[in-house]
Amino acid sequence: MSLEMQKNELRARLKRLRSRITPSLRHQNNLAIATRLLAMSEIKQASSVFCFVSFGTEVETHTLIDEFSRQNKDIAIPRIIESEYMLSVKFDCWEDLTVGQLGILTPPAKAAVIDKFDITLTPG
């Protein structure tokens, strides 16, 4: 089995497991994860952060992104291109985002590309 097939299988398995978590437990877990992340010295010291925009049953990141914004950190989020490539682009505000081809909130094509950040938060 190819590595790509293994990755796809693992993603599907994790998605099924996440779908079984109750909304109450998901909320508790999201709060615990956000609290723990925001307490990390690496996060506190970072001036720039790349963070995925949560979708579906993934760990909720909208609150984290809002907090990074309140802390005046430079924030980059992914822009997926044709389900093949990803650019890290500057996040300014939620109102700028639209639902992209994968159903995930996506920044506009004209958004500035950012290629360096202190911290990267990715799903999985």
C-alpha positions in Angstrom: 0.0 0.0 0.0 1.4 3.4 -1.0 2.1 6.1 1.5 -0.7 8.3 0.0 -3.2 5.4 0.5 -2.0 4.9 4.1 -2.4 8.7 4.8 -5.9 8.7 3.2 -6.9 5.7 5.3 -5.6 7.2 8.5 -7.5 10.5 7.7 -10.7 8.6 7.1 -10.3 6.6 10.3 -9.6 9.7 12.4 -12.5 11.5 10.9 -14.8 8.6 11.9 -13.4 8.6 15.4 -13.8 12.4 15.8 -17.4 12.1 14.6 -18.3 9.9 17.6 -17.3 12.6 20.1 -20.3 14.2 21.7 -20.7 18.0 21.3 -20.3 18.5 25.0 -17.0 16.5 25.1 -15.8 18.2 21.9 -16.4 21.6 23.5 -14.5 20.6 26.7 -11.6 19.3 24.6 -11.5 22.4 22.5 -11.3 24.6 25.6 -8.6 22.4 27.1 -6.5 22.4 23.9 -6.8 26.2 23.5 -6.0 26.9 27.1 -2.9 24.6 27.0 -1.7 26.1 23.7 -2.1 29.7 24.8 -0.2 28.9 28.0 2.9 27.6 26.1 5.9 29.9 26.2 6.6 29.3 22.5 3.1 30.6 21.6 3.4 33.5 24.0 6.7 34.5 22.5 5.7 34.0 18.9 5.1 37.2 16.8 3.8 35.2 13.8 1.6 32.1 13.6 0.5 29.8 10.8 -2.8 28.2 11.9 -5.2 26.0 10.0 -8.9 27.1 9.9 -10.9 24.4 11.5 -13.5 22.5 9.6 -16.1 19.9 10.6 -14.9 17.9 13.6 -11.3 19.2 13.7 -10.1 20.9 16.8 -11.7 24.4 16.8 -9.2 27.1 15.9 -11.4 30.2 15.3 -11.1 31.1 19.0 -7.3 30.7 18.8 -7.1 32.8 15.7 -9.2 35.5 17.3 -6.9 35.5 20.4 -3.7 35.7 18.2 -5.3 38.7 16.5 -6.0 40.3 19.9 -2.4 39.7 20.8 -1.3 41.5 17.6 0.4 38.5 16.2 0.9 38.2 12.4 -1.4 35.3 11.4 -1.2 33.2 8.3 -3.8 30.7 7.2 -3.8 28.1 4.3 -5.2 28.8 0.9 -5.7 25.5 -1.0 -5.3 25.6 -4.7 -6.9 23.0 -6.8 -6.7 20.4 -3.9 -3.1 20.1 -4.7 -1.1 23.0 -3.3 -1.2 25.2 -0.3 -0.1 28.8 0.2 0.2 30.5 3.6 -1.5 33.8 3.3 -2.1 36.7 5.7 -5.3 36.6 7.8 -6.9 39.9 8.4 -10.5 39.2 9.3 -13.2 36.5 9.1 -15.3 38.7 6.7 -12.6 38.4 4.1 -12.9 34.6 3.9 -15.2 32.6 1.6 -16.0 28.9 1.5 -13.4 27.3 -0.8 -13.5 24.3 -3.0 -13.0 21.9 -0.1 -15.7 23.6 2.0 -13.1 25.3 4.2 -13.1 29.0 4.9 -10.4 30.4 2.5 -8.7 33.8 2.1 -9.1 35.7 -1.2 -6.7 35.0 -4.0 -5.2 38.5 -3.7 -4.2 38.0 -0.1 -0.5 38.5 0.7 1.6 35.3 0.9 3.6 34.9 4.1 6.4 32.4 4.1 7.9 32.7 7.6 6.3 32.2 10.9 7.4 31.3 14.4 4.8 28.7 15.2 2.8 26.4 12.9 -0.5 24.7 14.1 -1.8 22.0 11.8 -4.5 19.4 12.1 -3.7 15.8 12.9 
